[in-house]
Amino acid sequence: MGRSDGRPVIRDARDADAGGLIDLIGAIYAEYPGCVLDVDGEAPHLRRPASAFSDWGGRLWVAEHDGRLVACAGFADAGDAIELKHLYVAAAARRRGLGTHLTRLVERAAGTMGRRCIDLWTDTRFTDAHRMYERLGYVRGALTRELHDLSGSVEYQYRKHLP
């Protein structure tokens, strides 16, 4: 599925998207040495993505093109803020504004919910994502966290205050 202009269709995720999301995120992780997606051990929510995000008080969107998922982004309710989660864009779909568009969907949802702050955590290896977040007004904080996962992930925290 895609639009007649060749751009992906963005829609709410469904639990039936689990396989496509796992493939998408796994392929992105594979771009980084030592980064692996351990779904059952570390990300079992990917087996039921729409339900998991709903359980978190949030929402997940996917971008679909020619029957394949090429991007996703969502958020979880974090009380006085929301947390942007799972922003991933396939290599072939990057640098076309899709990541920015999905981030803006999360920001609009935050505004609708009355939240004025968005937090996110991003792997220190995802430098292209860091540049996009910073271009969109997110500020990297001093905090980092180690996930103690199979990938040896360390993440930076970013925050954006909305008007």
N, C-alpha and C positions, 0 to 999 in steps of 0.2 A: 504494500500500500504506500502510495506517495501522492503528492499533489501533481497536477498537470504541469506546474512550473518546475518540477524536479526537486522541490524542497520536501523534507520529511513532514509527516503528519504528527503533530504532538497531541497526545491523548492521556487520559488517566490510565495508570497501570492497572493490570488485572493480575490475579494470582496465576492465571494461565501464562503470563509472561515470564515465569520463573526461568525456564530454560534459556530464553533469549537474553535475559538479564545476566544470568550466570555466564553465558558465552561472551557477552559484551564486556563485562567487568574482568573476566578471566583473560581475555585478549589484551586488555589495557594493562593489567598487572604484568603480563608476560613481556611487555615492552621494557620493563625495569629489571635489571639483574637481581636475582634473589627474591623477587616479589612474587608470591603465589597466592591464589585464592583457595582457601580451605573452607568450602561452603559449610560442610557438616560440623566441622570443629570450631569455626570462628564466625561464620555468617549464616546460620541456619534460617534467619529471617528471609533470605533470598529464595527459599523454597515456597514462600507465601508472601510475596512482596507487598501487594496491595493491602492485605489484612494486617501485616506487620506495621506498615506506616499508619494505618487507621488506629491500631492499638496504641501507637505512640502519639495520637492526637494530631497526626499530620496527613500528608498526601504525597504521592509519588506520581510523576509524569514520565512518559517514555516518548521518544521520537522514533517513528517507524518509517523506513524507506525501502521500497521493493520487497516487502515482507520480512525485513530484518530490523531488529532494534539497533539504532545507531547512537542513541544517547538516552540519558535518564537524569533526573534530579528530583529531589524531594526534601521534605522537612519533617521534623518532629517538634512537638510542643515542649518547650523547656521552661515553662512557667512564665517569667517576665520577658523571655526572649524566645525565639525559635532557633532551632539548629538546622542549618542547611546540611543535607546528607546526600551522599551517593550522586554527586555530579560527575558523570562520566560521559565522554564523547569519543566515539570510535575514531581511530587515526584518519580514516578516509573522509570523515565528516567534519574535521576540525578546520578552524580559521574561516568559518563561514557565518559566525555569529550565533551558532546554536547554543553554545555554553552560556553566552551572555543572555540570550532569550530565556533559557531555562532558569538562570539565576534571577532574572527579573520576575518570572512567575512566582518564585519563592518570596521575593521581596513584596510583591503585591499581596500575596496571601498573608504575610506578616502584618501588613497594614490593615487588611480586612479584619484580622484577629485583634487589632489594637496593640500589636507589639511594635516597639520602636528600635529593637536591637536584633541582629542576626549574628549568631556564632557559627563557626565551622571549624573543623579539624581537618588538616590535609597532610599527607605524607611528605616528609622533607624531600623526597626524591621527585615529587611532582612539580617541577619548577615552572613548566608552562602554565599550570593551573595557578600557581602563586602570582605570576605576572597578570593573568586575567583578573584574579580577585583584587589585586592592588589597583589595576586600571579602573575597576568598578567601585573603588572607594573602601574596600576592606583593608583593615590595618592589622598587620601581624603583631601579636602581643609577645610578651616575654615568656609565656608558658609554653612548654613542650610536654608531651607525654609519650611514654614508651608503652607499646601495646603488648609486649611479650608474646608475640604471635610467631608463626612459622617464618614470616618475612622479616622479622627483626625490625618492625616498623617503629619509627619515631615520627610524631606528628607535631606540626605547628598549629597554634590556635590563631584564628583570625576573627575579627569582629567588625561589624558595620552598624553605625547608628543611623536610623532612618529619620527623615524629616517629619 
